[in-house]
């Protein structure tokens, strides 16, 4: 559970300020600011999860498969232990 929560921190960091504030500013005249903050927090967490699942997980798998052999080749050439996935 904590790993999943931790994985959301970077996408949340990327989107919360600009997107969250824009949504609050846009809708705060129609809905109370307190309600908008709650809605935006839930929305930002959900969007962070989507970004993590749709982009970070697939790309990290691809990058690990491509970069780990390069790192292992370099480490083995200087006598360091090899890493695994």
Number of C-alpha atoms within 10 A of each C-alpha: 6 6 7 10 11 9 17 21 14 13 19 20 12 11 16 18 11 10 13 19 14 13 14 20 12 12 12 15 9 8 11 11 14 11 12 20 16 12 14 19 15 12 14 21 18 14 17 23 20 14 17 20 14 11 12 17 13 11 13 11 11 11 11 14 13 11 11 15 15 12 14 16 14 13 14 13 9 9 9 11 9 13 11 9 7
